[in-house]
Amino acid sequence: MNPKSIIKGRGAQRNEHNRFFQNQHEIRDEFLEYCKKEGELPDKNKTLYLEVFPKTIVNKVESPDVGMMYSMNPYQGCEHGCVYCYARNSHEFWGYSAGLDFERRILVKKTAPNLLEKLFKKKSWSAHTIVLSGNTDCYQPAEKKYHITRQCLELFLKYKHPVGIITKNALITRDLQILKALAKDNLVAVNISITSLSEDTRRILEPRTTTIKKRLETVKILSDNGIPVNVMLAPIIPSINSHEILPLAKAASDHGALSITHTIVRLNGAIGQIFSDWIHKAMPDRAAKVLHQIENCHGGNLNDSRFGKRMRGEGKIAEQINLLVKLARLKYFKEKERPKLNTSLHEQFKDGQLKLF
């Protein structure tokens, strides 16, 4: 790796062209070149928090592959900077790039708790598990400042409504007491993403995430407090972390996780260019090998959008990865089972509230 060629603390190393805007980055590149000639610093690599005002906060998930019906995201964009993140493309809908903008322009939805409570009060709403972080991490660094996720969890508890959480940040333990209260009524399940046991790999692949040690400690803290935890080995990237499947599964089980899930990396939309640029800078010695092996999992392409195929891939390399995960489940999780969350309490709560009027 050439340290001078890497933007420190970021996954993406450049901004990709937003497909919805013409000539966007041609203008930007001219400005940056001008700044260089004048000896100025055109890019201070700072994160900006920008408030937005959505009309709704809960989204219905149409994909049959992701295992959720509804999701909500208090933040758009994610400062964690995971270079492979599928959510990067969604930043283009807000007028930004899926590259560096995704990590440095964080959209904050302060009205999320109000919107969520309005939904819970609707007579037409029937309880289904809502997953926090279906797109971007609800415990990313912005949560330390804004506490939006915490406010939403308080509402899930108040209205006895089931909630799932996906995160790779140890900040979730700040809300341990709320999570314990939810778990007493079987209203919460947590998914912790752990992609590698190597800190060297984590630092370049997920530059602003919690350390692996802290993530495993988080799995144990939650599990010890009766909160069901699934560890997501996601994504598995050939020749980067594919050799770690069994040790990752063992570590997850040893720390109390009830299950593991996995996906094979797919580089959809702008992420293909972002990842390719990154790996040639961060891992030049194996860049070609990794990219070819990813293509081998997706019929010769870096991405496959077909339902039923896109998450698990196909071909020999994908088959080996999927078999290793199956073996890991048999070896480390045979006697464990994740509970199904309770949707009945919210309906009872609504009925009780309506009788007051």
Helices and strands as residue ranges (DSSP letters): G 3-5, H 24-38, E 48-51, E 58-60, E 70-72, E 75-76, G 86-94, H 100-104, E 105-108, H 112-121, E 130-132, H 142-146, H 148-158, E 163-167, G 170-175, H 176-184, E 188-193, H 199-205, H 212-224, E 229-236, G 242-244, H 245-254, E 259-264, H 271-282, H 287-297, H 316-332, H 344-354
